[in-house]
Amino acid sequence: MIDRSVSAVDDATGRFTAGELGAAWARYGHDLLVHDPDGPAECLVRRGELIVPRAEIDPVLERVRRWVDEVRHDDRLELCRVRLRPNERDRCVQIAGEVPGAGANHVHLGSSVMFGTPVMFGTGADAEAAAPVAEPPAQDWGVTVGVLDTGCDPHPWFAGRPWFSPVPEVLDADDDLDQDRQAGHGTFVSGIVLRNAPGAEIRVRKALSSLGFTDDVAVAAGLRELRAEASRRGARLDVIALTSGCHTADDRCPPLLQAEVEQAESVLVAAAGNHGSARPFWPAAMPQVVAVAAGDRDGSVAEFSNTGDWVDACAPGVDVVSSFVRLRPGSGEREYGFARWSGTSFATPQVAAEIATAIARGCGVGEAVRSAVDRYPFEG
């Protein structure tokens, strides 16, 4: 759980500041930096780390070698992770802006509402106690939706489906016998896809931690792994739902993320974020990505949702109901049921599911996207 005493909270909305989130996650050993706190260039990054494409590492090192502590090679993404010396680590965003080919490793936030934990009710094992949430019917449309999130547990909604491959959720990363703030997020998001597109196959990869954050490298790797897995099966990956994103100092998409998104043949649907701002949130703000805001119960844009001319659609994002997994209090065992949760995280899979549904009807990709945007228009 996040301790509100760490730093300031925006009292008007209840949202956590970047400083508070960074300080809270530091307790788990994550060295994060808030660049330009409360300023126009505010962003959260991995302190002291530069990301450099492998083909550009030599000229970058010529510029920064005197500040470098370590260089690690990532063969998956053909890049190098350059660790700066302690005295230079707080300058990583500045150095990245001055050295062509280098970039900071931006921290991405999961886009559930951080101050509202999901309200759990019902269990998959105890139907009498469950609220009336019907299991989606078993259908096969020949359409695949990728979900990049915290995983997907074998909830009863998924366990018996022939395409299901469990990606177990980490529920208590710090072993404090308390469920992590975003544990169960991926199971919840996958359930929304299934409720709205019951004939779609859902393929899940982990990229978001149960604490609620990830980074450029993990998101890029997750996108690549989803594509590679589909290729191994000889299958098509039609749509990808991504429920995290980041701000950057220059309000431009991180180069690593941009390169990975531009390689994707799938439709990428991404959360617009929960900052109540029009500032670009990446990768949602990329022109080729379908950016999704959250709608309130009355059909208006939710107060917490990001907006802006880069947003494409708006789907219900307040008190959304879906499948959920949690630690059973006092036992450490898993309990399956349902929950209510709010955020652009949960509007996003509805739009992804609508695109998958249109593709299953025989629509081309462009027509399918237009159909989804028409059903879930953004009028903010």
Secondary structure, 3 states (H helix, E strand, C coil): CCCCCCCCECCCCCCECHHHHHHHHHCCCCCEEEECCCCCCCEEEEEEEEEEEHHHHHHHHHHHHHHEEEEEEECCCCEEEEEECHHHHHHHHHHHHHCCCCEEEEEEEECCCCCCCCEEECECCEHHHCCCCCCCCCCCCCEEEEEEECCECCCHHHHCCCCCCCECCCCCCCCCCCCCCCCCHHHHHHHHHHHHCCCEEEEEEECCCCCCEEEHHHHHHHHHHHHHHHHHHCCCCCEEEECEEECCCCCCCCHHHHHHHHHCCCEEEEECCCCCCCCCCECCCCCCCEEEEEECCCCCECCCCCCCCCCCEEEECCCEEEEEEEECCCCCCEEEEEEEECCHHHHHHHHHHHHHHHHHCCCCHHHHHHHHHHHCECCC
